Amino acid sequence: MRRTTIIVDEQEAEVGIGTSIVLIAVGAILRFAVTVHTAHVNWHIVGDILMAVGVVGLVISLIWMAMASRRGTTTVVDRSGERPAGY
């Protein structure tokens, strides 16, 4: 069985959060501020979709960041030279 370790940098999580916020902002602008009507594209629906994708991305980024912070490992090195009981 092979184990794969994924190391997540805090900067990667910040990029995910930043991108999600930009998607939410652009979606909100398209949904609430744009009054252009075209024959083939409903810009209000495009804004709704971008906001939904941004919210999902933000939730996933926050969950990913929380899980990555719990994965920290601690290595203890015993340099006393004494063997533990039972050896």
C-alpha positions in Angstrom: 0.0 0.0 0.0 1.4 3.3 -1.0 0.9 6.5 0.9 0.9 9.9 -0.7 1.5 13.0 1.3 0.2 16.3 0.1 1.7 19.4 1.7 -0.5 22.4 1.5 1.1 25.8 1.7 -0.8 28.6 3.4 -0.3 30.7 0.2 -2.2 28.1 -1.8 -5.2 28.4 0.5 -5.0 32.2 0.4 -5.1 32.1 -3.4 -8.2 29.8 -3.2 -9.9 32.2 -0.8 -9.0 35.2 -2.9 -10.2 33.7 -6.1 -13.5 32.7 -4.4 -14.0 36.3 -3.2 -13.3 37.7 -6.6 -15.9 35.3 -8.2 -18.5 36.2 -5.6 -17.8 40.0 -6.2 -18.0 39.7 -10.0 -21.1 37.5 -9.7 -22.8 40.1 -7.4 -21.9 42.9 -9.9 -23.4 41.0 -12.7 -26.5 40.0 -10.7 -27.4 43.3 -9.1 -25.6 46.1 -10.9 -25.7 45.2 -14.6 -28.8 46.3 -16.5 -27.7 45.2 -20.0 -30.2 42.8 -21.7 -28.9 40.7 -24.6 -30.8 38.2 -26.7 -28.6 35.1 -26.0 -27.2 35.6 -22.5 -29.0 36.3 -19.3 -26.4 38.1 -17.2 -28.3 37.8 -14.0 -28.1 34.0 -14.2 -24.4 34.2 -15.1 -24.0 36.3 -11.9 -25.9 33.8 -9.8 -23.7 31.0 -11.2 -20.5 32.9 -10.4 -21.7 33.7 -6.9 -22.6 30.0 -6.3 -19.2 28.8 -7.6 -17.4 31.4 -5.5 -19.3 30.3 -2.3 -18.6 26.6 -3.0 -14.9 27.4 -3.6 -14.7 29.5 -0.4 -16.2 26.7 1.7 -13.9 24.1 0.1 -10.8 26.3 0.7 -11.7 26.9 4.3 -12.3 23.2 4.9 -9.0 22.4 3.2 -7.2 24.9 5.3 -8.7 23.6 8.5 -7.8 20.0 7.6 -4.3 20.9 6.6 -3.7 22.7 9.9 -4.6 19.5 11.8 -2.2 17.4 9.9 0.9 18.7 11.6 3.3 16.1 12.9 5.7 16.3 15.8 8.9 14.2 15.9 10.4 13.6 19.3 14.0 12.6 19.5 15.3 10.9 22.6 19.0 11.7 22.9 19.4 10.4 26.5 20.8 7.1 25.2 18.7 5.1 27.7 16.5 2.3 26.4 12.8 2.4 27.4 11.5 -0.2 29.7 10.9 -3.5 28.0 13.9 -3.6 25.8 
